[in-house]
Amino acid sequence: MAVEPRDVVARVRDAVADAVKSKVVGPNADERAAQLFEAPGNRWFAEDRPIRIIHGDTCMFVGGLRALLFQSLHPLAMAGVAQHSDYKADPWGRLQRTADFLAATTFGPAEQAQRTIDMIKRVHTRVVGTASDGRAYSANDPHLLKWVHIAEVDSFIAAHRAFGATTLTDSDYDGYVADMAVIATALGVVDAPRSLDELRVALGEYRSELRSSAEARDAARYLLLTPPLPILVRPAYGLLAAAAVSLMPAWTRIPLRLPWFPVSERALVRPAGTTLVKTLRWALAPTAPR
């Protein structure tokens, strides 16, 4: 019996969706989605809030990778990752925990969101130590938490501006920064920015603290060049990584030893990244045939 073209498309779509979900969410992706999206109860954010628009878009794959690169420029934040994270041995586990945190606080019932925040705070109490430059650090330090937070917010906005399915105004992005401040405050961030202007000021205040480190350069090489992926998947991941690098500020390229080819990035990387994000959006759409 001949296979209908639409059946082939459905199988491809399902295969892509299952592969992405298994890596980003974990083997219980559908069960976890039901716990978050179908469970009764009030949410921290209404359905029309900017945070739900942005975090529900597949451009977050690019934004997440950009955030990891950006965050690594703070030596104390990177020391915590290098000394306490098993990101090389279990990179997907770390990705899944981050994705679950964002999903729980953005889309889950308020009780689940708060439980997730409480769990992260408990884990952070064990993330303490001394960086290679001799300074002590703690993951629950409000100053360090704020850097991690604003690097994420800036990265997710940059990714949505470049690759998001919807067009948002600066007013919408102000709303997004304010939404993210709710989560940051619950985590222990003091004076989290609540607008684009405040975000820009906060980023400027950390600029003097950001620098290259062996740990940051090693993480960048690992994330961009040697991820533990099957050969067939690496081209797509490479495109995702290139899209993330294209969103990094020019001044970050030398410290992290990232390439900077602005013309080719605009002419080649951005369009190709758009195609990849659209493909992921198509595969992960709720209406995907099963």
C-alpha positions in Angstrom: 0.0 0.0 0.0 1.4 3.4 -1.0 2.1 5.8 1.8 0.3 9.1 1.6 2.5 12.2 1.5 0.6 13.6 4.4 1.4 10.5 6.4 5.1 11.0 5.7 4.8 14.6 6.8 3.0 13.6 10.0 5.7 11.0 10.8 8.5 13.5 10.3 6.7 16.0 12.4 6.2 13.5 15.2 9.7 12.3 15.0 11.1 15.9 15.3 8.7 16.7 18.1 9.5 13.6 20.1 13.2 14.1 19.7 13.1 17.7 20.9 10.8 16.9 23.8 12.9 14.0 25.0 16.0 16.2 25.1 14.5 19.5 26.5 11.7 18.2 28.7 12.7 14.6 29.4 11.2 11.1 28.8 7.9 12.1 30.6 7.3 15.2 28.4 3.6 14.7 27.9 2.9 13.8 31.5 4.8 16.9 32.7 3.0 19.1 30.2 -0.4 17.9 31.6 0.7 18.7 35.1 1.6 22.2 34.2 -0.9 23.2 31.5 -4.0 21.2 32.4 -3.9 21.3 36.2 -6.5 23.6 37.8 -5.6 26.6 39.9 -4.5 30.2 39.5 -1.3 31.1 37.7 1.2 33.8 38.4 0.6 35.3 34.9 -2.5 35.7 32.9 -2.7 34.1 29.4 -2.2 37.5 27.6 0.9 38.4 29.5 4.1 38.9 27.4 6.0 36.3 29.4 3.6 33.6 28.2 4.0 34.7 24.6 7.8 34.7 24.7 8.3 31.6 26.7 5.9 29.7 24.5 7.9 30.4 21.4 10.6 28.1 20.0 12.9 31.1 19.7 13.6 30.3 23.4 16.0 27.5 22.1 18.2 30.3 20.7 17.7 32.6 23.7 18.6 29.9 26.1 21.9 29.1 24.5 22.7 32.8 24.2 21.9 33.2 27.9 24.4 30.5 28.9 27.2 32.2 26.9 26.4 35.6 28.2 26.1 34.4 31.9 29.5 32.7 31.6 31.2 36.1 31.4 30.8 36.7 35.1 33.6 34.8 36.8 31.7 34.0 40.0 28.6 32.8 38.1 30.9 30.6 35.9 32.8 29.3 38.9 29.5 28.0 40.3 28.7 26.2 37.1 32.2 24.8 36.6 32.5 23.6 40.2 29.0 22.4 40.9 27.3 21.6 37.6 27.7 18.3 35.7 26.9 20.1 32.4 29.5 18.1 30.5 28.4 14.7 31.9 24.7 15.5 31.8 24.1 18.6 29.6 20.5 17.5 28.8 19.7 17.2 32.5 20.7 20.8 33.1 18.7 21.9 30.1 15.7 20.0 31.3 15.8 21.5 34.8 16.1 25.0 33.3 13.2 24.4 30.9 11.1 22.9 33.7 11.8 26.0 35.9 10.7 28.4 33.2 7.6 26.3 32.3 6.5 25.9 35.9 6.8 29.5 36.9 5.3 30.8 33.6 2.5 28.4 32.9 2.0 26.2 36.0 -0.4 26.6 38.9 0.9 29.1 41.5 1.5 26.3 44.0 3.8 24.5 41.6 5.6 27.7 40.7 6.3 28.4 44.3 7.4 24.8 45.0 9.9 25.2 42.1 11.2 28.4 43.5 11.6 26.9 46.9 13.4 23.9 45.5 15.9 26.0 43.6 16.7 28.1 46.7 17.4 24.8 48.6 19.7 23.7 45.8 21.5 27.0 45.8 22.4 26.7 49.4 24.9 24.0 48.4 26.4 26.0 45.5 29.1 27.8 47.4 32.8 27.9 46.9 35.9 29.9 45.9 36.5 31.0 42.3 39.9 30.7 40.6 40.6 34.3 41.4 40.2 33.7 45.1 36.8 35.3 45.6 34.1 33.5 47.5 30.7 33.0 45.8 27.2 31.8 46.7 24.5 31.0 44.2 22.0 32.6 46.6 23.9 35.9 46.6 21.3 38.5 45.4 24.0 40.3 43.4 25.0 37.2 41.5 21.3 36.1 41.1 20.6 39.4 39.5 23.3 39.0 36.9 22.0 35.5 36.0 18.5 36.9 35.8 19.2 40.0 33.6 21.5 38.0 31.3 18.5 35.6 30.7 16.0 38.4 30.2 18.2 40.2 27.8 18.9 37.0 25.9 15.2 36.0 25.6 14.3 39.4 24.4 17.1 39.4 21.8 16.0 36.0 20.6 12.3 37.0 20.3 13.1 40.2 18.5 15.1 38.2 15.9 13.2 34.9 15.7 9.8 35.3 17.4 6.6 34.3 15.7 4.8 37.5 16.8 5.8 41.2 16.7 5.9 42.8 20.1 6.3 46.5 20.9 8.8 48.0 23.3 5.8 48.4 25.7 5.2 44.6 25.4 8.9 44.0 26.2 8.6 46.4 29.2 5.8 44.1 30.3 8.0 41.0 29.8 10.8 42.5 31.9 8.2 43.3 34.6 6.8 39.8 34.5 10.3 38.3 34.8 10.9 40.5 37.8 8.1 38.7 39.7 10.0 35.4 39.3 13.4 37.0 40.1 12.1 38.6 43.2 10.7 35.3 44.4 14.2 33.8 43.9 15.8 36.5 46.0 16.9 39.1 43.4 16.9 42.6 44.9 15.7 45.5 42.7 15.1 43.4 39.6 14.6 45.6 36.5 11.0 46.2 35.5 11.4 47.9 32.1 13.8 47.9 29.1 15.4 51.1 30.3 16.0 49.6 33.8 17.3 46.4 32.1 19.8 48.4 30.1 21.0 50.3 33.2 21.4 47.0 35.2 23.4 45.4 32.4 25.7 48.5 32.3 26.3 48.2 36.0 27.7 44.7 35.7 29.9 45.5 32.7 33.0 46.2 34.8 32.6 42.8 36.5 32.5 40.7 33.2 35.7 39.2 31.8 37.2 36.2 30.1 38.1 33.2 32.1 39.4 29.7 31.3 36.1 28.2 32.6 34.0 30.5 30.4 36.1 29.8 27.3 35.9 26.1 28.0 32.2 26.2 28.3 31.8 28.2 25.1 33.9 25.6 23.2 31.8 22.8 24.7 28.5 24.4 24.0 29.3 25.5 20.4 31.8 22.9 19.1 31.6 19.6 21.0 28.1 19.0 22.3 27.3 15.3 23.0 25.0 14.8 20.0 24.6 12.2 17.2 26.3 13.1 14.0 23.0 13.6 12.1 21.7 16.1 14.6 24.9 18.2 14.8 24.2 20.4 11.7 20.9 21.6 13.1 22.5 22.2 16.5 25.4 24.0 14.8 22.9 26.3 13.2 21.1 26.9 16.5 24.5 27.8 18.1 25.4 30.1 15.2 22.1 31.9 15.6 22.8 32.3 19.4 26.3 33.7 18.7 24.9 36.1 16.2 22.8 37.7 19.0 25.8 38.2 21.3 27.0 41.8 21.7 30.2 42.6 19.7 32.2 43.3 22.9 31.6 39.7 24.1 33.2 38.0 21.1 36.9 38.5 22.1 36.6 37.4 25.8 34.7 34.2 24.7 36.7 33.8 21.5 33.6 33.8 19.4 33.7 34.6 15.7 32.3 37.9 14.5 31.3 38.2 10.9 28.5 40.8 10.9 27.7 40.7 7.2 27.5 36.9 6.9 25.5 36.8 10.2 22.9 39.1 8.8 22.9 37.6 5.3 23.2 33.9 6.1 22.9 33.0 9.8 19.8 35.0 10.7 17.7 33.7 7.8 18.9 30.1 8.4 18.1 30.5 12.1 14.7 31.8 11.3 14.0 28.7 9.1 15.2 26.4 11.9 13.1 28.1 14.6 10.0 27.9 12.2 10.6 24.2 11.7 10.7 23.6 15.4 7.6 25.7 15.8 5.8 23.6 13.2 6.9 20.3 14.8 6.0 21.3 18.3 2.6 23.0 17.5 -0.2 21.6 19.6 -2.1 20.7 16.5 0.6 18.3 15.3 -1.1 15.1 14.2 -0.3 12.1 16.5 
